[in-house]
Amino acid sequence: MSLPSPKVVAELLKPITWFPPMWAFACGVVASGQALSDHLGLLLLGLLLTGPLVCASSQAVNDWFDRHVDAINEPHRPIPSGRMPGRWGLYIAVLWTLLSALWAWQLGTWGFGATLLGLALAWAYSAPPFRLKANGWLGNAACALSYEGLAWITGAAVMLGGVFPGHESLALALLYSLGAHGIMTLNDFKSIEGDSQLGIRSLPVMLGARRAAWTACAFMLLPQAVVCALLLEWGMPTHALAVGALALAQGPLMQRFVREPVAWALRMSAFGVPLYVSGMMVSAWALRGLSIAGAA
């Protein structure tokens, strides 16, 4: 059996998808209130873990078990196109999963345990018998929790020496995970045809494109509104205003998206999601300010 080229392996691991969990981990690091200059090693270890290892593992797992769907929706992908020979897609998924677990051992008990949970969710999302992605509600929830909430909480806990982060950080991590459910739905509009044929009940398949678009927008906007309210309650009005402004800036994009869901899903991802994740970092800096003020 021939070996896959490094270029094809890199395409399988989809570096463009690594940003969200790396960003969420960085948000948790910032929210911890710890001096970043004293923990640069942990920060680097965590960023490499969440992106090039765990997220890349999830992409390889998904591409292997989605190869029949991709043959319809994205036949140019490495596995359905034949550029990834034989069962190498599966072998790489297993190898990257093991590498992720070994790497996570350097981050202590919490980092290791959170990584195992994230990897378990990645396999449960794509692989039978669970194949959570067959149901848009469950699959998107698993992805959103792994990519945003779990990465945020891990970043905070690692910086705090394995101590579970406070309720403020936990609340924001879970709220942004809830909003990420809508972001995950954006990815499903490009694969409606293949999902329908192969019985994958994504939200656009279950609800129809227009209702799924409304649902995705609601999932994104409502948690941001709650975040603004919490920041105001915690005495951080400037940060609340910034998060609110970023949420409002998503409005025009969402209006176009709900009118033309399939045509605008990609643009909503490209321009709306950066506004959303910018609000995450603003919120993290708000918590950092609270932590520093409380320690003074």
SERO-4910 file (N, C-alpha, C, O; in steps of 0.05 Angstrom, whole numbers):
BEGIN
 pado doro    nc1    nc2    nc3   cac1   cac2   cac3    cc1    cc2    cc3    oc1    oc2    oc3
  Met    A     17    -24      0      0      0      0     18     25      0     36     27     16
  Ser    A     12     44    -18     28     68    -19     22     86      4      0     86     16
  Leu    A     42    103     11     39    122     33     26    148     23     32    156      0
  Pro    A     10    161     39     -1    187     31     21    208     32     40    206     48
  Ser    A     19    228     15     39    250     15     34    268     39     11    270     49
  Pro    A     54    282     49     50    301     71     29    322     64     15    331     82
  Lys    A     28    331     39      8    351     32    -21    340     35    -38    355     45
  Val    A    -25    315     28    -52    303     31    -58    299     61    -81    303     69
  Val    A    -38    291     77    -43    288    106    -50    314    118    -69    316    134
  Ala    A    -36    336    110    -43    362    121    -71    370    113    -86    382    129
  Glu    A    -79    364     88   -106    370     80   -127    355     96   -148    365    102
  Leu    A   -121    330    103   -139    314    119   -142    326    147   -164    326    158
  Leu    A   -121    337    158   -122    347    185   -133    376    187   -138    386    208
  Lys    A   -138    389    164   -152    414    161   -143    436    181   -157    442    200
  Pro    A   -119    447    176   -109    467    194   -128    491    198   -128    504    219
  Ile    A   -143    497    178   -161    520    180   -182    517    202   -193    537    212
  Thr    A   -187    492    211   -207    487    232   -195    489    260   -209    487    280
  Trp    A   -169    492    262   -156    491    288   -160    516    304   -157    516    329
  Phe    A   -166    538    291   -168    563    305   -188    564    328   -181    574    349
  Pro    A   -213    555    324   -233    559    346   -225    547    373   -227    561    393
  Pro    A   -216    521    374   -208    511    401   -183    524    412   -181    528    436
  Met    A   -165    532    394   -141    546    404   -148    573    415   -138    582    436
  Trp    A   -167    587    402   -176    613    411   -191    610    438   -187    626    457
  Ala    A   -208    589    440   -223    585    465   -203    578    488   -207    588    510
  Phe    A   -183    562    483   -163    556    503   -149    582    512   -145    586    536
  Ala    A   -142    599    493   -130    625    499   -148    642    516   -139    656    534
  Cys    A   -174    641    510   -194    656    526   -193    646    555   -194    662    574
  Gly    A   -193    620    559   -191    609    586   -166    617    600   -166    623    624
  Val    A   -144    618    586   -118    627    597   -120    656    607   -112    662    629
  Val    A   -131    673    590   -134    701    597   -153    704    621   -147    719    640
  Ala    A   -175    690    620   -195    692    641   -185    683    668   -196    691    689
  Ser    A   -164    666    669   -154    655    694   -142    677    711   -140    674    736
  Gly    A   -134    700    699   -122    721    714    -92    717    721    -80    734    734
  Gln    A    -81    695    712    -53    690    718    -34    705    699    -42    712    677
  Ala    A    -10    711    709      9    725    692     18    708    669     29    687    672
  Leu    A     12    718    645     18    702    621     48    697    617     56    676    608
  Ser    A     64    717    624     93    714    621    105    692    638    126    681    631
  Asp    A     91    685    659    101    663    677     93    636    668    102    616    679
  His    A     76    634    648     65    608    640     66    604    609     48    591    598
  Leu    A     86    615    596     87    614    567     90    585    558     79    578    536
  Gly    A    104    568    573    107    540    566     80    526    565     74    511    547
  Leu    A     64    530    586     38    518    588     20    528    565      5    513    554
  Leu    A     22    554    560      6    565    539     12    552    512     -6    545    497
  Leu    A     37    549    506     46    537    480     37    507    479     27    498    459
  Leu    A     41    493    501     33    465    502      3    462    497     -6    445    482
  Gly    A    -13    480    510    -42    478    507    -51    486    479    -70    473    468
  Leu    A    -39    506    467    -47    514    440    -41    492    420    -57    486    402
  Leu    A    -18    479    423    -11    457    405    -30    433    409    -37    419    390
  Leu    A    -37    429    434    -56    407    440    -83    411    428    -94    394    415
  Thr    A    -95    435    432   -122    439    424   -126    441    394   -146    433    383
  Gly    A   -105    452    380   -107    455    351    -95    433    335   -110    416    325
  Pro    A    -69    432    332    -56    413    314    -59    384    323    -54    366    307
  Leu    A    -67    379    348    -70    352    357    -99    343    360   -109    327    345
  Val    A   -113    354    381   -140    345    386   -160    352    363   -174    335    353
  Cys    A   -159    377    355   -177    385    333   -170    370    307   -188    362    293
  Ala    A   -144    368    302   -136    353    278   -145    324    279   -153    313    259
  Ser    A   -144    312    303   -154    285    306   -183    283    299   -192    265    285
  Ser    A   -199    302    309   -228    301    304   -233    304    274   -252    292    264
  Gln    A   -217    320    260   -221    323    231   -215    297    216   -230    290    198
  Ala    A   -194    284    224   -187    258    211   -208    237    217   -216    222    199
  Val    A   -217    236    241   -239    217    248   -264    222    232   -276    204    220
  Asn    A   -271    248    231   -295    255    216   -293    249    186   -312    239    174
  Asp    A   -270    254    174   -267    249    146   -268    220    139   -278    212    118
  Trp    A   -257    203    157   -258    174    152   -286    164    153   -295    150    135
  Phe    A   -301    171    174   -328    160    177   -348    175    159   -371    166    156
  Asp    A   -340    197    148   -358    212    130   -350    209    101   -360    223     83
  Arg    A   -333    189     95   -323    187     68   -345    182     47   -343    191     24
  His    A   -367    168     56   -389    163     37   -405    189     32   -414    194     10
  Val    A   -408    205     53   -422    230     50   -406    249     33   -416    263     16
  Asp    A   -380    250     39   -362    268     24   -360    260     -5   -356    278    -22
  Ala    A   -364    235    -11   -364    227    -40   -387    241    -55   -385    244    -80
  Ile    A   -408    250    -41   -430    264    -54   -425    294    -51   -428    309    -71
  Asn    A   -419    303    -27   -417    332    -22   -391    344    -30   -390    366    -41
  Glu    A   -369    331    -24   -342    341    -29   -324    319    -39   -306    310    -26
  Pro    A   -329    310    -64   -313    288    -75   -284    294    -78   -268    276    -83
  His    A   -276    319    -76   -248    327    -79   -232    322    -53   -208    323    -54
  Arg    A   -246    316    -31   -232    311     -6   -212    288     -8   -216    271    -26
  Pro    A   -192    287      9   -170    267      5   -180    238      4   -170    222    -13
  Ile    A   -199    230     21   -207    202     21   -225    195     -3   -218    176    -17
  Pro    A   -247    208     -7   -264    200    -30   -250    204    -57   -257    190    -77
  Ser    A   -231    223    -59   -217    227    -85   -197    205    -90   -187    203   -113
  Gly    A   -190    190    -70   -170    169    -73   -141    178    -68   -123    162    -70
  Arg    A   -137    204    -62   -110    214    -57   -100    204    -30    -75    204    -25
  Met    A   -118    197    -12   -110    184     14   -114    154     10   -137    145     11
  Pro    A    -93    139      5    -97    111     -3   -106     92     19   -101     97     43
  Gly    A   -121     71     11   -128     50     29   -143     59     54   -161     75     53
  Arg    A   -133     49     77   -145     56    103   -128     76    118   -130     78    143
  Trp    A   -111     91    104    -93    109    117   -108    131    132    -98    142    151
  Gly    A   -132    138    122   -148    158    137   -154    149    165   -152    165    183
  Leu    A   -161    124    168   -167    113    195   -141    111    211   -141    117    235
  Tyr    A   -119    102    199    -94     99    213    -85    126    225    -76    128    247
  Ile    A    -87    147    209    -79    173    218    -97    183    240    -88    196    259
  Ala    A   -123    177    238   -142    185    260   -134    172    286   -134    185    307
  Val    A   -127    147    285   -120    132    310    -93    143    320    -90    148    344
  Leu    A    -74    147    302    -47    156    310    -49    184    323    -37    189    344
  Trp    A    -64    202    310    -66    229    321    -80    229    348    -74    246    365
  Thr    A    -99    211    351   -113    209    377    -94    201    399    -94    212    421
  Leu    A    -77    181    393    -58    172    413    -37    194    419    -30    198    442
  Leu    A    -28    207    398     -9    229    402    -21    251    420     -7    263    437
  Ser    A    -46    257    416    -60    278    431    -60    270    461    -55    287    478
  Ala    A    -67    245    466    -68    236    494    -41    237    507    -38    246    530
  Leu    A    -20    229    493      7    230    504     16    258    509     28    264    530
  Trp    A     10    276    491     18    304    494      3    317    518     15    332    533
  Ala    A    -22    310    521    -38    321    543    -28    314    570    -33    328    590
  Trp    A    -13    292    572     -3    283    598     15    304    610     18    305    635
  Gln    A     27    321    593     45    342    603     30    365    617     42    381    631
  Leu    A      3    366    613    -13    388    624    -26    381    651    -43    395    660
  Gly    A    -18    359    662    -28    351    689    -55    336    687    -65    330    665
  Thr    A    -66    331    710    -90    314    712   -113    326    697   -127    313    682
  Trp    A   -118    352    701   -141    365    689   -138    366    658   -156    358    644
  Gly    A   -114    374    649   -110    375    620   -112    348    607   -123    346    585
  Phe    A   -102    327    620   -104    300    609   -133    290    609   -142    279    589
  Gly    A   -147    295    631   -175    285    632   -193    300    612   -209    288    599
  Ala    A   -189    326    610   -205    342    591   -199    333    562   -217    332    545
  Thr    A   -174    327    557   -167    317    530   -180    291    524   -190    287    502
  Leu    A   -180    273    543   -193    247    538   -223    250    533   -234    237    516
  Leu    A   -235    269    547   -264    274    543   -268    286    515   -286    278    501
  Gly    A   -251    305    507   -253    317    481   -250    296    459   -264    297    439
  Leu    A   -230    279    462   -225    258    442   -249    238    441   -257    229    419
  Ala    A   -260    231    464   -283    213    465   -306    226    450   -320    212    435
  Leu    A   -311    252    454   -333    265    440   -328    266    410   -346    264    394
  Ala    A   -302    269    402   -296    270    373   -302    244    360   -313    243    338
  Trp    A   -295    222    373   -301    195    362   -331    190    363   -343    178    344
  Ala    A   -344    197    385   -373    193    387   -389    209    367   -410    201    357
  Tyr    A   -378    233    360   -391    250    340   -392    236    313   -413    238    299
  Ser    A   -371    224    305   -369    214    277   -372    184    274   -383    175    254
  Ala    A   -364    168    294   -362    139    290   -386    125    302   -397    133    322
  Pro    A   -394    103    289   -414     86    301   -402     72    326   -378     69    327
  Pro    A   -419     64    345   -448     63    343   -462     89    351   -486     92    347
  Phe    A   -447    108    362   -460    133    372   -467    152    348   -490    159    344
  Arg    A   -446    159    333   -449    176    309   -469    199    315   -490    202    303
  Leu    A   -461    216    335   -478    237    344   -485    257    322   -506    270    323
  Lys    A   -468    259    301   -474    277    280   -498    270    264   -508    286    248
  Ala    A   -508    245    267   -532    237    253   -557    253    262   -577    253    249
  Asn    A   -554    266    286   -575    283    296   -563    310    301   -545    314    317
  Gly    A   -574    330    287   -562    357    288   -562    369    315   -543    384    322
  Trp    A   -582    363    332   -582    375    359   -559    363    376   -544    378    389
  Leu    A   -556    337    375   -535    324    392   -507    329    381   -489    335    396
  Gly    A   -504    325    355   -478    328    343   -466    356    346   -443    359    353
  Asn    A   -483    376    340   -473    403    343   -467    410    372   -448    426    378
  Ala    A   -483    399    391   -477    404    419   -450    392    427   -435    405    442
  Ala    A   -444    368    418   -419    355    424   -395    371    414   -376    376    428
  Cys    A   -398    380    389   -377    396    376   -373    423    391   -351    431    397
  Ala    A   -395    436    396   -394    462    409   -381    461    436   -365    478    444
  Leu    A   -388    440    452   -377    437    478   -347    432    477   -332    443    493
  Ser    A   -339    415    458   -310    409    456   -294    432    446   -273    439    457
  Tyr    A   -304    446    425   -288    467    412   -287    492    429   -267    506    429
  Glu    A   -308    498    444   -309    523    459   -307    520    489   -288    528    502
  Gly    A   -327    507    501   -329    506    530   -307    490    542   -293    499    561
  Leu    A   -302    465    532   -282    448    544   -254    460    541   -237    459    559
  Ala    A   -249    472    517   -223    485    513   -219    509    531   -197    513    542
  Trp    A   -240    525    535   -238    549    553   -232    539    581   -214    549    594
  Ile    A   -248    521    591   -245    511    619   -217    499    623   -205    502    644
  Thr    A   -208    484    603   -181    472    605   -160    493    607   -142    491    623
  Gly    A   -162    514    590   -142    535    591   -141    549    619   -119    554    629
  Ala    A   -164    554    630   -165    566    656   -154    548    678   -139    556    695
  Ala    A   -163    522    677   -155    503    698   -125    498    697   -112    496    718
  Val    A   -113    495    673    -85    491    671    -69    514    683    -49    510    697
  Met    A    -78    538    677    -64    562    687    -67    564    718    -49    575    731
  Leu    A    -88    553    728    -93    555    757    -81    531    772    -88    526    795
  Gly    A    -64    516    759    -51    493    771    -70    470    776    -66    455    795
  Gly    A    -89    466    759   -107    443    761   -132    449    778   -149    431    782
  Val    A   -135    474    788   -158    482    803   -181    488    784   -177    502    764
  Phe    A   -205    478    790   -228    483    773   -234    513    773   -235    525    794
  Pro    A   -238    525    750   -243    555    749   -268    562    763   -286    546    768
  Gly    A   -270    588    770   -293    598    785   -319    598    769   -318    593    745
  His    A   -341    604    782   -367    602    769   -370    623    746   -385    618    727
  Glu    A   -357    646    748   -359    665    727   -347    654    701   -359    656    679
  Ser    A   -323    643    703   -310    632    679   -325    608    668   -328    605    644
  Leu    A   -336    592    686   -351    568    677   -377    578    663   -384    566    643
  Ala    A   -390    598    674   -414    608    662   -409    618    633   -424    612    615
  Leu    A   -388    634    630   -382    645    603   -374    622    584   -382    623    560
  Ala    A   -359    603    594   -351    581    576   -376    565    566   -377    558    543
  Leu    A   -395    561    584   -419    546    576   -437    563    558   -449    552    539
  Leu    A   -438    588    563   -455    606    546   -443    607    518   -458    606    498
  Tyr    A   -417    610    516   -405    611    489   -406    584    475   -407    583    451
  Ser    A   -407    562    491   -411    536    479   -439    534    467   -443    523    445
  Leu    A   -459    545    482   -486    544    472   -488    560    446   -501    551    427
  Gly    A   -475    583    445   -475    599    420   -461    585    397   -469    587    374
  Ala    A   -441    570    404   -426    555    383   -443    533    370   -436    524    348
  His    A   -464    525    383   -483    506    371   -493    518    344   -495    504    324
  Gly    A   -499    544    345   -508    557    321   -486    558    300   -491    555    276
  Ile    A   -461    563    309   -439    564    290   -435    537    276   -430    536    252
  Met    A   -438    515    291   -436    489    279   -457    484    258   -452    470    238
  Thr    A   -481    495    262   -502    492    243   -495    505    216   -503    495    195
  Leu    A   -479    526    217   -472    540    192   -457    521    173   -459    523    149
  Asn    A   -442    502    185   -426    484    168   -444    463    154   -435    450    135
  Asp    A   -469    460    163   -486    439    152   -500    447    127   -512    430    113
  Phe    A   -500    472    120   -516    481     97   -502    472     71   -516    468     50
  Lys    A   -476    468     71   -462    460     47   -466    430     40   -460    422     18
  Ser    A   -477    415     59   -478    386     55   -507    375     57   -511    352     63
  Ile    A   -526    393     51   -554    384     53   -561    361     35   -574    342     43
  Glu    A   -551    361     11   -557    340     -8   -547    313      1   -562    294      2
  Gly    A   -522    312      8   -510    286     17   -522    277     43   -527    253     47
  Asp    A   -527    295     62   -538    288     88   -566    276     84   -574    257     96
  Ser    A   -582    288     66   -609    279     61   -608    250     49   -624    233     57
  Gln    A   -590    246     31   -589    220     18   -580    197     36   -589    174     34
  Leu    A   -563    204     55   -551    184     73   -563    184    101   -552    171    119
  Gly    A   -585    198    105   -599    196    130   -587    211    153   -592    205    177
  Ile    A   -570    231    148   -559    248    169   -578    271    174   -582    288    156
  Arg    A   -589    272    198   -610    291    204   -598    317    216   -602    323    239
  Ser    A   -583    331    199   -573    357    207   -597    376    211   -619    370    201
  Leu    A   -593    399    223   -615    417    227   -626    428    201   -651    430    198
  Pro    A   -610    434    181   -622    442    155   -639    420    142   -658    426    128
  Val    A   -631    395    147   -647    373    136   -673    370    152   -695    366    140
  Met    A   -671    371    179   -695    367    196   -714    391    194   -739    387    192
  Leu    A   -704    415    195   -721    439    198   -725    453    171   -743    469    169
  Gly    A   -710    447    151   -710    463    127   -690    485    130   -683    493    152
  Ala    A   -680    495    107   -658    515    108   -666    540    122   -650    550    138
  Arg    A   -690    551    117   -697    577    129   -700    574    160   -690    591    175
  Arg    A   -714    554    169   -718    551    198   -692    544    212   -687    553    235
  Ala    A   -675    529    199   -648    523    210   -632    548    213   -617    551    232
  Ala    A   -634    566    193   -619    591    195   -628    608    218   -612    619    233
  Trp    A   -655    610    222   -665    625    245   -656    612    271   -648    627    290
  Thr    A   -656    586    272   -647    572    296   -618    578    302   -610    583    325
  Ala    A   -601    577    281   -572    582    285   -568    610    296   -552    614    314
  Cys    A   -582    629    285   -579    657    293   -588    661    322   -575    675    338
  Ala    A   -610    648    329   -620    650    357   -599    638    376   -594    649    398
  Phe    A   -588    615    369   -568    602    386   -544    620    390   -531    621    411
  Met    A   -537    635    369   -513    653    371   -519    678    387   -503    687    403
  Leu    A   -543    690    383   -548    717    395   -556    715    424   -547    732    440
  Leu    A   -573    696    431   -584    696    459   -562    693    480   -562    708    500
  Pro    A   -542    675    477   -521    673    497   -505    699    499   -496    706    521
  Gln    A   -501    713    476   -486    738    477   -501    759    494   -489    775    508
  Ala    A   -528    759    491   -544    777    507   -541    771    537   -539    789    553
  Val    A   -541    745    544   -537    738    572   -509    745    582   -506    754    605
  Val    A   -489    742    565   -462    750    572   -462    780    579   -450    788    598
  Cys    A   -474    796    562   -475    825    567   -488    831    594   -478    847    610
  Ala    A   -510    817    600   -523    821    626   -506    813    649   -505    827    670
  Leu    A   -491    791    647   -473    782    668   -450    802    672   -443    808    695
  Leu    A   -439    812    650   -417    831    653   -426    856    667   -411    868    682
  Leu    A   -450    865    660   -461    889    674   -465    883    704   -458    900    721
  Glu    A   -475    859    710   -479    852    738   -452    851    753   -451    857    777
  Trp    A   -431    843    739   -405    840    752   -390    866    752   -366    867    761
  Gly    A   -403    888    744   -390    914    745   -370    919    723   -350    934    727
  Met    A   -375    908    699   -357    912    676   -372    923    652   -375    910    632
  Pro    A   -383    948    655   -400    959    634   -386    964    608   -398    961    586
  Thr    A   -361    971    608   -346    976    583   -344    950    567   -348    950    542
  His    A   -338    929    580   -335    903    566   -363    894    557   -365    882    535
  Ala    A   -384    898    573   -411    891    565   -419    906    540   -431    895    521
  Leu    A   -412    932    539   -418    948    515   -404    938    490   -415    937    469
  Ala    A   -379    930    494   -363    920    471   -375    894    461   -377    890    437
  Val    A   -382    875    479   -394    850    470   -421    856    456   -427    843    436
  Gly    A   -437    874    467   -462    881    455   -458    892    427   -474    886    409
  Ala    A   -438    910    424   -433    922    397   -425    900    377   -433    901    354
  Leu    A   -408    881    386   -400    860    368   -424    842    360   -426    833    338
  Ala    A   -442    838    379   -466    822    373   -484    837    353   -495    825    335
  Leu    A   -488    863    357   -504    879    339   -492    879    311   -507    880    291
  Ala    A   -466    879    309   -453    879    283   -458    854    267   -456    854    243
  Gln    A   -466    833    281   -473    808    267   -501    809    255   -508    793    237
  Gly    A   -517    829    263   -545    831    255   -549    832    225   -564    816    214
  Pro    A   -535    851    210   -539    853    181   -532    827    167   -545    819    148
  Leu    A   -511    814    176   -503    788    164   -524    767    168   -531    752    150
  Met    A   -536    767    192   -556    747    198   -582    752    182   -595    734    174
  Gln    A   -588    778    177   -611    784    161   -609    773    133   -628    761    123
  Arg    A   -586    776    121   -581    765     94   -581    734     95   -591    721     77
  Phe    A   -569    723    117   -567    694    120   -595    681    121   -599    661    108
  Val    A   -613    692    137   -639    679    140   -656    682    114   -674    667    110
  Arg    A   -650    703     97   -664    706     72   -653    686     51   -668    675     35
  Glu    A   -627    682     52   -614    664     32   -595    645     47   -571    648     45
  Pro    A   -606    626     61   -589    610     79   -566    595     65   -543    597     74
  Val    A   -572    581     44   -551    565     31   -530    583     19   -506    577     21
  Ala    A   -538    604      6   -520    622     -8   -502    638     12   -479    645      6
  Trp    A   -513    644     36   -500    661     55   -487    647     78   -474    660     95
  Ala    A   -490    621     81   -479    607    104   -448    610    105   -437    615    127
  Leu    A   -435    608     83   -406    610     83   -397    639     90   -378    642    105
  Arg    A   -411    659     80   -404    686     87   -410    693    116   -396    708    129
  Met    A   -431    680    126   -438    684    155   -415    672    172   -407    684    192
  Ser    A   -404    650    163   -382    638    178   -357    655    176   -342    659    195
  Ala    A   -352    666    152   -328    681    147   -327    708    161   -306    717    170
  Phe    A   -351    721    163   -351    748    174   -366    751    201   -359    768    217
  Gly    A   -386    734    205   -401    735    230   -387    721    253   -387    731    276
  Val    A   -375    698    248   -362    683    269   -338    698    282   -335    697    306
  Pro    A   -321    712    266   -300    728    279   -310    749    298   -297    754    318
  Leu    A   -333    760    292   -345    779    311   -353    765    337   -350    776    359
  Tyr    A   -365    742    334   -373    726    357   -350    719    375   -351    723    399
  Val    A   -328    708    363   -306    699    379   -290    723    390   -276    721    411
  Ser    A   -292    746    377   -280    770    389   -293    777    415   -280    786    434
  Gly    A   -320    774    416   -334    778    441   -325    759    463   -325    766    487
  Met    A   -318    734    455   -307    715    475   -282    726    488   -280    726    513
  Met    A   -264    737    472   -239    747    484   -244    772    500   -231    776    521
  Val    A   -262    789    492   -269    813    508   -279    804    535   -272    815    556
  Ser    A   -296    783    535   -307    772    561   -285    761    578   -285    764    602
  Ala    A   -266    747    565   -244    736    580   -227    757    594   -219    754    617
  Trp    A   -223    779    580   -208    802    592   -223    815    614   -212    825    633
  Ala    A   -250    814    612   -266    825    634   -262    808    659   -258    819    681
  Leu    A   -262    782    656   -257    764    679   -229    768    690   -225    767    714
  Arg    A   -210    772    672   -183    777    681   -182    802    699   -169    803    720
  Gly    A   -196    823    690   -197    847    706   -210    843    733   -200    853    753
  Leu    A   -231    827    734   -244    821    759   -225    805    778   -224    810    802
  Ser    A   -211    786    766   -192    770    782   -170    787    794   -162    784    817
  Ile    A   -159    804    777   -137    821    787   -146    841    808   -133    845    828
  Ala    A   -171    852    803   -182    870    823   -187    856    849   -183    867    871
  Gly    A   -197    831    848   -203    816    872   -178    809    888   -179    806    912
  Ala    A   -156    805    873   -131    797    887   -116    821    898    -98    818    915
  Ala    A   -124    845    890   -110    869    899   -117    876    928   -106    896    939
***
